[in-house]
Amino acid sequence: MSEPRRFRDRADDSLLTLLGEVPELVRNLVVAEVDAAKKWVAKTAKDGGWGALWMIAALFVLFWSIPAFGAFLIAGLSSWWPVWASALFVFGLALVIAIVLALLGVLRFRRLAKRETPVQSIAQDVREVRDEL
């Protein structure tokens, strides 16, 4: 284990000596801050990468669990209906859910298209300023 760095007593140093060391101290401070920022970015990127990997793994499992749930529904409904009717019902249900989700997405995109962009806002401000002059 390394011994902590000892600081020398600067009580007897002149003002010019202390002022002469300011650029080196500032440089050391900037280098230390940049190194700390690099370490932070590296650690954050590593944690973010692992987090993204776990999310992808969860989505992969979810992707394959949906057909398994569909098979479960078909098997359960086949005790009351014929297998073909159960499969047709589950397919129709999935189709209705997909259509509803797609409509929700389209409505969200329409809302996005109606929103004023910052460029349009700036252009409106410029027009108003020109009209005032």
N, C-alpha and C positions, 0 to 999 in steps of 0.2 A: 504494500500500500504506500502510495507516495505521501511525502510529508507536505503539509500545507505551505504555500508560498509565504515567505516572510516579507513584510513590507518594511522598507527602510525608513528611518526617521527623517523627515524633510523639514524639520523645524529650523535648521541652520542654513537651508538653501536660499539663495537670493531670489528676488522676484524675477529677474531675467532668466535664471536657470529654470524656474518653474514655468514661465511662459514659453521657454524653448522646448519644453517637453510636452506642451499641449497638443501639437500636431501628431506626435507619436501616440499619445493617449487617445486622441480622437480616432486615429487610424485603427488602433487596437480595439476600440469600442465598436467601430463599424464592422471590422472583420469578425468580432465575436457575435454581433447581431446577425450578420449574414450567415455565419455558421449555424447559429441557433435556428434561423429561418429554414435553412437547408434541412436540418435534422427534423424540424417540424413537418415540412412538406413531405419528406421521405416517409416518416411515420404515418402521417395522414393518408398518403397515397397507398401505403401498404394496408392500413386498416380499411380504407375504402375499397381496395381491390378484393380483399377477403370478404368484405360485406357484400360486394356485388356478386362474387362467386357463390356465396351461400344463397343469395336471392335467386340466382339462375338455377341452382340446384333445387330450390323450393318450387320454382315455376316448372321445372322438368317433372318433378314428382306430381305436381298438380295437373300438368298436361296429361299424364298417363292415368291419373285417378279419375278423371271425368269419364272416359270410356268404361272404366270398371264400374263406376256408379250407374252408368246407363245400362250396362249388362245386368246389374243388380235390380234396377227398376224393371227391366224386361222380364227377368226371371220371376220377380215378385208378382207382376201383373199377369204373367202367364198362368198363374193358378186360378184366375177368374176368367181370363180371355184366352183365345188361341195365341200362340207365340207370335204369329205374323201380325195380329192386331196389337199386341203389346209393343212390338218393335215399331210399328207404324205410329202408335201413340207417342212413344218416347221421341221418335224422330220429329213428329209434328210439334211437340213441346219444345224441343231444342231449337227448331226453326222459328217458333214464335219468340222465344227468348232472344235469339240472334237478331231478329227484326227489330224488337224493342230496343236493344242495345245500339243497333246501327242508327235508329231514329234519334236516340238520345245524343249520339255522336254528331249526327248531321245538325241537330239543333244547336249544339255547342259550337260547331264550326260557323254556323250562320251568325251567332252572337259575336264570334271573333271577327267576322268580316265586317260587321256593322260598327265595330269599335274604331274610334278615330286614332290614327297613328300619330306618333310624335312629329313626323314630317308634316302631316296635314295641319297639326296644331300650330307649328312654327309658321307655315305658309299663311294660315289665318291671322296670326299675330302680325305678320309683315303687311298683309293687306290692310288691316285695321290701322296700323301706324301710317301707311301711305295715305289712307283716306283722311286721317287727322291732319296731315301736313298739307 
